[in-house]
């Protein structure tokens, strides 16, 4: 499945607007949904990507307290790793599905 990065869900403001509290509230909300919706196959790559982008945007705000900015920057890096890990897992799963589909559709040799 190809990810449509032009989808508005991926677009986070680069400057965070004028309301960092709203952005922080949003990212906490997104994080709770990520954990609540997580299954054995891993989390949702799109949601993890949105979380990472929100954290990165928060970290870049000039008026944010230094400790909060540093925390957001560190968490952004961790979420970027989560996105990469989930994409790798999806690639492996998709590869195995393609192999299994070919095996099922291949004519049997008697």
C-alpha positions in Angstrom: 0.0 0.0 0.0 1.5 3.3 -1.0 1.3 6.2 1.4 -0.2 9.4 0.1 2.0 12.1 1.7 -0.1 14.8 0.1 -3.0 13.8 2.4 -3.7 16.7 4.8 -3.2 14.4 7.8 0.6 14.6 7.0 0.7 18.4 6.9 1.7 19.9 10.2 2.4 23.6 10.3 6.2 24.3 10.2 6.0 27.2 12.7 3.2 25.8 15.0 0.9 28.8 14.6 0.3 31.0 17.6 -1.1 28.4 19.9 1.5 25.9 21.1 -0.9 24.7 23.8 -3.3 23.6 21.1 -0.5 21.7 19.3 0.6 20.0 22.5 -3.0 19.0 23.3 -3.3 17.6 19.7 -0.1 15.6 19.9 -1.0 14.1 23.3 -4.4 13.2 21.9 -2.8 11.6 18.8 -0.3 9.7 21.0 -3.1 8.2 23.2 -4.9 7.0 20.0 -1.8 5.4 18.7 -1.4 3.4 21.9 -5.1 2.6 22.2 -5.3 1.4 18.6 -2.1 -0.6 18.5 -2.4 -4.2 17.6 0.0 -7.1 17.3 1.0 -6.0 13.8 2.4 -2.7 15.0 1.0 0.8 15.1 -0.4 2.9 12.3 2.5 4.5 10.3 0.4 7.5 9.2 -0.5 8.3 12.8 3.1 7.9 14.0 4.2 10.2 11.2 1.7 12.9 12.2 2.9 12.6 15.8 6.5 12.9 14.8 5.7 16.0 12.7 3.7 17.7 15.4 6.6 17.1 17.9 9.1 18.5 15.4 7.0 21.6 14.8 6.6 22.1 18.6 10.4 21.7 19.1 11.0 24.5 16.6 8.8 27.1 18.3 11.0 30.0 19.5 8.8 30.9 22.5 8.5 27.4 23.9 10.2 26.7 27.2 13.7 25.2 26.6 13.0 22.0 28.5 9.7 21.4 26.6 11.4 22.2 23.3 14.2 19.7 24.1 11.7 17.1 25.1 9.7 17.5 21.9 12.9 17.3 19.8 13.9 14.1 21.6 10.5 12.5 21.3 10.3 13.6 17.6 13.5 11.5 16.9 12.0 8.6 18.8 8.8 8.7 16.8 10.8 9.0 13.6 12.4 5.7 14.5 8.9 4.2 15.2 7.8 5.3 11.7 10.9 3.8 10.1 10.5 0.5 12.1 6.8 0.2 11.2 7.5 0.9 7.5 10.2 -1.8 7.5 7.7 -4.3 9.1 5.1 -3.4 6.5 7.6 -3.9 3.7 8.4 -7.4 5.0 4.8 -8.3 5.4 3.9 -7.0 1.9 6.8 -9.0 0.5 5.6 -12.2 2.2 2.0 -11.6 1.1 3.2 -11.3 -2.6 5.2 -14.5 -2.3 2.2 -16.4 -0.8 -0.2 -15.0 -3.4 2.1 -16.1 -6.2 2.3 -19.6 -4.6 -1.5 -19.8 -4.4 -2.0 -18.7 -8.0 0.8 -20.7 -9.6 -0.4 -23.7 -11.6 0.3 -26.9 -9.8 2.6 -29.4 -11.4 1.4 -32.9 -11.2 
